[in-house]
Amino acid sequence: MFDSLTDSFKGAINKIRFHDDEKALQKALLELKKSLLKSDVHHKIVKELIETVEKETKKTGIGKENFLTALSNELKRILTIKGNQGFVFASKPPTVVLMIGLQGSGKTTTTGKLAYFLKEQKKKKVMVVAGDLQRLAAVEQLRQITAQVGVTLYANENLTPEVLVKEALVVAEKELYDVVLIDTAGRLAIDNELMEQLARVKTIASPDELFYVADSMTGMDAVKTATTFKEKIGITGVVLSKFDGDSRGGIALGLSHQVGVPLRFIGIGEKMPDLEQFIPDRIVSRLMGAGDLESLAERTANIIDEKQAKKLNQKIKKGQFNFNDFLEQMESMKKLGNMKSLMSMIPGMSSMAKQIGDMDLDNSVEIKRIRALISSMTPKERENPDLLNNSRKKRIAIGAGLGQVQVNRILKQFGNAAKMAKQLSGKNGARQMQDMMRQMQSGRGIGR
């Protein structure tokens, strides 16, 4: 998620090899300055960060560890703005969130992603209100998204946004919804008529949160528009959409500091699970290559059922992992979201995350072949891979539209993976896993 920035920090830190090396510190700071500006971090933020890191490093003594500590502390300070972090629920439900922003910023899709996050990770009952009655097909887009996510849509294109919101909130309170997300029409801040309509909707909704959705691809313009909305309507948080399309990533470092409003979420992909909470301490840990086990634990705990996990672990230990188990795990992994992002949460695995890239469990050619292969099996064959003799393999190959060689290769890979899983689930599994990780990559995080 922050490849470019993490590489910048790593390059700067590695310049400092000896204690009290003033020349090395200046080289590190110069490289860091150039990299941050290239990554689209605002020049004022860069100047502030460089000056503070230099001052604090000299105070504690020039050295790699002290430089790393000064950099981490300054990043946390820049990213930490007064206000809520992540998603905070109101003391009395429903928590009402007004989703606002410019047209084309990804607001409607972000509303769907937020609904998915609340339903899947927070286990909440969510209603989405289709308050965008300006854009053609906006309601239909939201209808499709909410059907996909599995949350309630409240829509009526014959009403004004004000009346619609009022009715929706009555229903939400009566039917005990935990959260109401109100999608509003995208607009330009200078469009007085629409801004006045938004102000009226805000008065009626009396929202607990106003989330401004900013398009990462617009760079510094996102800061300007967010500031304008803050002044005219008021916002309590910013959500950066399309962050996966911005290879530089610097906008995330300066936006909240410049606007004076916390950055709450980041959209990291096109799919519904691809929305992450932006919590400064955790983000800095990932920027430094130290991972984010807290976020990883939160995400997996709410997606992966504990009883099923224990049952699966027993099957793996006994060498009974089968193709049905594989399909179940694939479905669970899809709910976890972007694989590259997940890998970056594991300490020392950020470099491997780059190699994985944006793995797509739906559209990967290899995954499609495996699914086709499994679909061509009988229920007994899925449960017991040992039944697969040559005649069965030939039948499966024809049914899946694959060659015999491809089928044999996939089955061999599956068998090897099952054996490895069995090995790693044993007494020395943790040690073996560590050895594998050491072989797969040389470093275990920045500065080590």
C-alpha positions as CSV (number, residue, x, y, z in Angstrom):
1,M,0.0,0.0,0.0
2,F,2.9,2.4,0.7
3,D,5.6,0.7,-1.4
4,S,7.2,4.0,-2.6
5,L,7.2,5.6,0.8
6,T,8.6,2.5,2.5
7,D,11.4,2.3,0.0
8,S,12.2,6.0,0.6
9,F,12.5,5.5,4.3
10,K,14.6,2.3,3.9
11,G,16.9,4.1,1.4
12,A,17.5,7.0,3.8
13,I,18.0,4.8,6.9
14,N,20.5,2.6,5.2
15,K,22.7,5.7,4.5
16,I,23.5,5.8,8.2
17,R,26.0,3.0,9.0
18,F,28.2,4.5,11.7
19,H,27.5,6.5,14.9
20,D,28.2,10.3,14.9
21,D,28.5,10.4,11.1
22,E,27.3,13.9,10.3
23,K,27.9,13.5,6.6
24,A,25.9,10.3,6.4
25,L,23.0,12.0,8.3
26,Q,22.9,14.8,5.8
27,K,23.0,12.4,2.8
28,A,20.1,10.4,4.5
29,L,18.1,13.6,5.0
30,L,18.7,14.8,1.4
31,E,17.6,11.5,-0.1
32,L,14.6,11.4,2.2
33,K,13.6,14.9,1.1
34,K,13.9,14.1,-2.6
35,S,12.0,10.9,-2.3
36,L,9.1,12.4,-0.3
37,L,8.7,15.3,-2.7
38,K,8.7,12.8,-5.6
39,S,6.0,10.8,-3.8
40,D,3.8,13.9,-3.8
41,V,4.1,14.8,-0.1
42,H,3.5,18.5,0.3
43,H,6.7,20.6,0.5
44,K,5.7,22.2,3.8
45,I,5.2,18.7,5.4
46,V,8.5,17.5,4.0
47,K,10.4,20.6,5.4
48,E,8.8,20.2,8.8
49,L,9.6,16.4,8.9
50,I,13.2,16.8,7.8
51,E,14.0,19.6,10.2
52,T,12.5,17.7,13.2
53,V,14.1,14.4,12.3
54,E,17.5,16.1,12.0
55,K,17.1,17.9,15.3
56,E,15.9,14.9,17.3
57,T,18.6,12.6,15.8
58,K,21.4,14.9,16.7
59,K,19.9,15.3,20.2
60,T,20.0,11.6,20.9
61,G,23.2,10.9,18.9
62,I,23.6,10.1,15.2
63,G,22.9,6.5,14.5
64,K,20.5,4.2,12.6
65,E,18.3,3.4,15.5
66,N,18.0,7.0,16.7
67,F,17.3,8.2,13.2
68,L,14.6,5.5,12.8
69,T,13.0,6.5,16.2
70,A,13.0,10.2,15.3
71,L,11.4,9.4,11.9
72,S,8.7,7.2,13.4
73,N,7.8,9.7,16.1
74,E,7.6,12.6,13.6
75,L,5.4,10.6,11.2
76,K,3.1,9.7,14.1
77,R,2.9,13.3,15.1
78,I,2.1,14.5,11.5
79,L,-0.5,11.8,11.0
80,T,-2.3,12.1,14.4
81,I,-5.0,14.8,14.3
82,K,-7.6,15.5,17.0
83,G,-10.7,13.5,16.3
84,N,-11.9,9.9,15.9
85,Q,-9.8,7.2,14.3
86,G,-11.2,4.4,12.2
87,F,-14.9,4.0,12.7
88,V,-16.5,5.1,16.0
89,F,-20.1,4.1,16.9
90,A,-22.5,6.6,18.6
91,S,-23.5,5.9,22.2
92,K,-27.1,5.4,21.0
93,P,-27.7,3.6,17.7
94,P,-28.1,4.1,14.8
95,T,-24.8,5.8,14.1
96,V,-25.6,8.2,11.2
97,V,-22.9,8.9,8.6
98,L,-23.2,11.5,5.8
99,M,-21.0,10.6,2.8
100,I,-20.1,13.7,0.9
101,G,-17.7,14.7,-1.9
102,L,-17.2,15.8,-5.5
103,Q,-18.7,14.0,-8.4
104,G,-16.5,11.2,-9.7
105,S,-14.6,10.8,-6.4
106,G,-15.7,7.3,-5.8
107,K,-18.2,8.2,-3.1
108,T,-21.0,5.7,-4.0
109,T,-18.5,2.8,-4.2
110,T,-16.8,3.9,-1.0
111,T,-20.2,3.9,0.7
112,G,-20.6,0.3,-0.4
113,K,-17.2,-0.6,0.9
114,L,-17.9,1.0,4.2
115,A,-21.1,-0.9,4.5
116,Y,-19.2,-4.2,3.8
117,F,-16.6,-3.3,6.4
118,L,-19.3,-2.7,9.0
119,K,-21.3,-5.8,8.2
120,E,-18.4,-8.3,7.8
121,Q,-15.8,-6.9,10.3
122,K,-17.9,-5.2,12.9
123,K,-21.0,-7.5,12.5
124,K,-23.4,-4.6,12.4
125,K,-26.9,-4.2,10.9
126,V,-26.4,-1.5,8.2
127,M,-28.8,0.6,6.1
128,V,-27.6,2.6,3.1
129,V,-29.8,5.5,2.0
130,A,-29.7,6.4,-1.7
131,G,-29.6,10.2,-1.4
132,D,-27.9,10.9,-4.7
133,L,-30.8,11.8,-6.9
134,Q,-28.8,14.1,-9.3
135,R,-26.6,11.6,-11.1
136,L,-28.3,9.3,-13.6
137,A,-28.2,5.6,-12.5
138,A,-26.8,6.5,-9.1
139,V,-29.6,4.8,-7.3
140,E,-29.3,1.7,-9.6
141,Q,-25.5,1.6,-8.9
142,L,-26.2,1.6,-5.2
143,R,-28.9,-1.0,-5.6
144,Q,-26.4,-3.4,-7.2
145,I,-23.7,-2.7,-4.6
146,T,-26.0,-3.2,-1.6
147,A,-27.3,-6.4,-3.1
148,Q,-23.7,-7.6,-3.5
149,V,-22.7,-6.6,0.0
150,G,-25.9,-7.9,1.6
151,V,-27.2,-4.8,3.4
152,T,-30.5,-2.9,3.2
153,L,-31.0,-0.1,0.7
154,Y,-33.5,2.6,1.4
155,A,-34.4,4.3,-1.9
156,N,-37.3,6.3,-3.5
157,E,-36.5,8.4,-6.5
158,N,-39.9,10.2,-6.3
159,L,-38.9,11.9,-3.0
160,T,-36.6,14.9,-2.4
161,P,-33.3,14.0,-0.6
162,E,-34.5,15.8,2.5
163,V,-37.8,13.8,2.8
164,L,-36.0,10.5,1.9
165,V,-33.5,10.9,4.6
166,K,-36.1,11.8,7.2
167,E,-38.2,8.7,6.3
168,A,-35.1,6.5,6.3
169,L,-34.0,7.5,9.8
170,V,-37.5,6.8,11.2
171,V,-37.4,3.3,9.7
172,A,-33.8,2.7,10.9
173,E,-34.6,3.6,14.5
174,K,-37.8,1.5,14.4
175,E,-36.1,-1.5,12.9
176,L,-33.0,-1.2,15.2
177,Y,-30.3,-0.6,12.6
178,D,-26.8,-0.1,14.0
179,V,-25.5,2.2,11.2
180,V,-27.1,4.4,8.5
181,L,-24.9,5.5,5.7
182,I,-26.3,8.3,3.6
183,D,-25.0,8.6,0.1
184,T,-25.4,12.2,-1.2
185,A,-25.1,13.8,-4.7
186,G,-21.6,14.5,-5.8
187,R,-21.2,18.2,-6.3
188,L,-18.7,21.1,-6.8
189,A,-18.1,23.2,-3.8
190,I,-19.0,26.3,-5.8
191,D,-22.4,24.9,-6.7
192,N,-24.4,27.0,-4.2
193,E,-27.8,25.3,-4.9
194,L,-26.5,21.8,-4.3
195,M,-24.4,22.9,-1.3
196,E,-27.5,24.4,0.3
197,Q,-29.3,21.2,-0.3
198,L,-26.5,19.3,1.4
199,A,-26.7,21.7,4.3
200,R,-30.5,20.9,4.6
201,V,-29.9,17.2,4.5
202,K,-27.2,17.6,7.2
203,T,-29.7,19.4,9.4
204,I,-32.3,16.7,9.0
205,A,-29.9,13.8,9.4
206,S,-28.0,15.3,12.4
207,P,-25.1,13.0,11.5
208,D,-22.6,11.6,14.0
209,E,-20.0,11.7,11.2
210,L,-19.5,13.6,7.9
211,F,-17.0,11.6,5.8
212,Y,-15.6,13.5,2.9
213,V,-14.5,11.1,0.1
214,A,-11.4,12.4,-1.7
215,D,-9.9,11.0,-4.9
216,S,-6.2,10.1,-4.3
217,M,-5.5,10.5,-8.0
218,T,-6.1,14.3,-7.7
219,G,-3.1,14.7,-5.4
220,M,-2.9,18.1,-3.8
221,D,-6.3,19.1,-5.2
222,A,-7.8,16.7,-2.7
223,V,-6.5,18.8,0.1
224,K,-8.0,22.0,-1.4
225,T,-11.5,20.5,-2.0
226,A,-11.5,18.8,1.5
227,T,-10.7,22.2,3.1
228,T,-13.5,23.9,1.1
229,F,-16.1,21.3,2.2
230,K,-14.8,21.6,5.8
231,E,-15.4,25.3,5.8
232,K,-18.8,25.2,4.0
233,I,-20.4,22.1,5.5
234,G,-18.1,20.7,8.1
235,I,-16.4,17.3,8.0
236,T,-15.2,14.9,10.7
237,G,-13.1,12.6,8.6
238,V,-11.6,12.0,5.2
239,V,-11.7,8.8,3.2
240,L,-9.1,8.5,0.4
241,S,-10.5,6.6,-2.6
242,K,-8.6,5.0,-5.5
243,F,-5.4,4.9,-3.4
244,D,-4.3,1.7,-5.2
245,G,-4.1,3.8,-8.4
246,D,-1.7,6.3,-6.9
247,S,1.8,4.7,-7.0
248,R,3.3,7.7,-5.1
249,G,1.1,7.6,-2.0
250,G,2.4,10.8,-0.5
251,I,-1.1,12.4,-0.3
252,A,-1.9,10.2,2.6
253,L,1.0,11.6,4.7
254,G,0.0,15.3,4.4
255,L,-3.7,15.4,3.9
256,S,-5.0,15.2,7.5
257,H,-2.3,17.5,8.8
258,Q,-3.1,20.1,6.2
259,V,-6.9,19.9,6.4
260,G,-7.0,19.5,10.2
261,V,-9.3,16.5,10.0
262,P,-8.3,12.8,10.6
263,L,-7.9,10.5,7.6
264,R,-10.2,7.6,8.6
265,F,-10.1,5.1,5.7
266,I,-8.2,4.3,2.5
267,G,-9.6,2.6,-0.5
268,I,-6.9,0.1,-1.7
269,G,-8.7,-1.7,-4.6
270,E,-11.8,-2.1,-6.7
271,K,-13.5,-4.9,-4.6
272,M,-15.8,-4.3,-1.7
273,P,-13.4,-5.7,1.0
274,D,-10.7,-3.2,-0.2
275,L,-11.1,-0.5,2.4
276,E,-8.7,-0.1,5.3
277,Q,-8.9,1.9,8.5
278,F,-6.2,4.6,8.7
279,I,-4.9,4.4,12.3
280,P,-1.7,6.5,12.6
281,D,0.3,4.2,14.9
282,R,-0.4,1.1,12.8
283,I,0.2,2.9,9.5
284,V,3.6,4.2,10.7
285,S,4.5,0.6,11.8
286,R,3.8,-0.6,8.2
287,L,5.7,2.4,6.7
288,M,8.7,1.3,8.7
289,G,8.4,-2.3,7.4
290,A,7.4,-3.6,10.9
291,G,3.9,-4.8,9.8
292,D,0.6,-4.3,11.6
293,L,-0.4,-7.5,13.5
294,E,-3.2,-5.7,15.3
295,S,-5.1,-4.9,12.1
296,L,-4.4,-8.3,10.7
297,A,-5.8,-10.0,13.9
298,E,-8.9,-7.8,13.8
299,R,-9.6,-8.6,10.2
300,T,-9.0,-12.3,10.4
301,A,-10.9,-12.7,13.7
302,N,-14.1,-11.4,12.2
303,I,-13.8,-13.3,8.9
304,I,-12.5,-16.6,10.0
305,D,-14.7,-18.7,12.2
306,E,-12.8,-20.0,15.3
307,K,-14.6,-23.4,15.4
308,Q,-14.0,-23.9,11.7
309,A,-10.4,-23.0,12.0
310,K,-9.9,-25.5,14.8
311,K,-11.7,-28.2,12.8
312,L,-9.5,-27.4,9.7
313,N,-6.3,-27.5,11.8
314,Q,-7.2,-31.0,13.0
315,K,-7.8,-32.1,9.4
316,I,-4.5,-30.7,8.3
317,K,-2.6,-32.4,11.2
318,K,-4.2,-35.7,10.1
319,G,-3.3,-35.1,6.5
320,Q,-7.0,-35.0,5.5
321,F,-7.1,-31.5,3.9
322,N,-9.2,-31.9,0.7
323,F,-10.5,-29.9,-2.2
324,N,-13.7,-28.8,-0.4
325,D,-11.6,-27.4,2.3
326,F,-9.5,-25.6,-0.3
327,L,-12.6,-23.9,-1.8
328,E,-13.9,-22.9,1.6
329,Q,-10.5,-21.2,2.4
330,M,-10.5,-19.4,-0.9
331,E,-13.9,-17.9,-0.1
332,S,-12.7,-16.8,3.3
333,M,-9.6,-15.3,1.8
334,K,-11.7,-13.3,-0.6
335,K,-13.4,-11.7,2.3
336,L,-10.1,-10.6,3.8
337,G,-9.5,-8.3,0.8
338,N,-6.4,-7.2,-1.0
339,M,-3.6,-9.9,-0.6
340,K,-0.8,-7.4,-1.1
341,S,-2.1,-5.3,1.8
342,L,-2.5,-8.3,4.0
343,M,1.1,-9.4,3.4
344,S,2.3,-5.9,4.3
345,M,0.7,-6.3,7.7
346,I,3.0,-9.2,8.6
347,P,6.4,-8.0,10.1
348,G,9.2,-8.3,7.6
349,M,7.0,-9.4,4.7
350,S,6.6,-6.0,2.9
351,S,9.1,-6.9,0.2
352,M,7.2,-10.2,-0.5
353,A,4.0,-8.2,-0.7
354,K,5.5,-6.4,-3.7
355,Q,6.3,-9.7,-5.5
356,I,2.7,-10.9,-4.9
357,G,1.3,-7.7,-6.4
358,D,-2.5,-7.3,-6.7
359,M,-3.4,-11.0,-6.5
360,D,-6.9,-11.5,-7.7
361,L,-8.6,-14.6,-6.3
362,D,-11.5,-14.3,-8.7
363,N,-9.7,-13.5,-12.0
364,S,-6.3,-15.2,-11.6
365,V,-5.8,-17.6,-14.5
366,E,-4.3,-20.2,-12.2
367,I,-7.2,-20.0,-9.7
368,K,-9.7,-20.2,-12.5
369,R,-8.0,-23.5,-13.7
370,I,-8.1,-24.9,-10.2
371,R,-11.8,-24.0,-9.7
372,A,-12.6,-25.6,-13.1
373,L,-10.7,-28.7,-12.1
374,I,-12.5,-29.1,-8.8
375,S,-15.9,-28.4,-10.4
376,S,-15.2,-31.4,-12.7
377,M,-14.7,-33.7,-9.7
378,T,-17.4,-35.9,-8.1
379,P,-18.3,-35.1,-4.4
380,K,-16.3,-38.2,-3.4
381,E,-13.2,-37.1,-5.3
382,R,-13.3,-33.7,-3.7
383,E,-13.4,-35.3,-0.3
384,N,-10.7,-37.8,-1.0
385,P,-8.0,-36.8,-3.5
386,D,-6.4,-40.2,-3.2
387,L,-9.2,-41.6,-5.4
388,L,-7.8,-39.8,-8.4
389,N,-6.3,-42.5,-10.7
390,N,-5.4,-41.9,-14.3
391,S,-8.9,-42.6,-15.8
392,R,-10.5,-40.2,-13.3
393,K,-7.8,-37.6,-14.1
394,K,-8.6,-37.9,-17.9
395,R,-12.3,-37.4,-17.3
396,I,-11.6,-34.3,-15.0
397,A,-9.2,-32.9,-17.6
398,I,-11.9,-33.0,-20.3
399,G,-14.5,-31.6,-18.0
400,A,-12.3,-28.7,-16.9
401,G,-11.0,-28.0,-20.4
402,L,-7.4,-28.6,-19.3
403,G,-4.6,-30.8,-20.6
404,Q,-3.5,-33.9,-18.7
405,V,-0.1,-32.3,-17.9
406,Q,-1.9,-29.2,-16.4
407,V,-4.1,-31.5,-14.3
408,N,-1.2,-33.5,-13.0
409,R,0.8,-30.3,-12.2
410,I,-2.1,-28.8,-10.2
411,L,-2.8,-32.0,-8.3
412,K,0.9,-32.3,-7.5
413,Q,1.0,-28.7,-6.2
414,F,-2.1,-29.4,-4.1
415,G,-0.5,-32.6,-2.6
416,N,2.8,-30.7,-1.8
417,A,0.9,-27.9,-0.2
418,A,-1.1,-30.3,2.0
419,K,2.1,-32.0,3.1
420,M,3.8,-28.7,3.9
421,A,0.7,-27.6,5.9
422,K,0.8,-30.8,7.8
423,Q,4.5,-30.3,8.6
424,L,4.0,-26.7,9.7
425,S,1.2,-27.7,12.0
426,G,3.5,-29.9,14.0
427,K,5.7,-29.1,17.1
428,N,8.5,-27.5,15.1
429,G,6.1,-25.7,12.7
430,A,6.9,-22.2,13.9
431,R,10.7,-22.7,13.6
432,Q,10.2,-24.2,10.1
433,M,8.1,-21.2,9.1
434,Q,10.8,-18.8,10.3
435,D,13.4,-20.7,8.3
436,M,11.2,-20.4,5.2
437,M,10.7,-16.7,5.7
438,R,14.5,-16.2,6.1
439,Q,15.1,-18.0,2.8
440,M,12.4,-16.1,1.0
441,Q,13.7,-12.7,1.9
442,S,16.9,-11.3,3.3
443,G,15.5,-8.4,5.4
444,R,13.0,-8.4,8.3
445,G,12.1,-4.7,8.2
446,I,13.7,-1.3,7.9
447,G,16.8,-0.6,9.9
448,R,17.6,-4.2,10.8
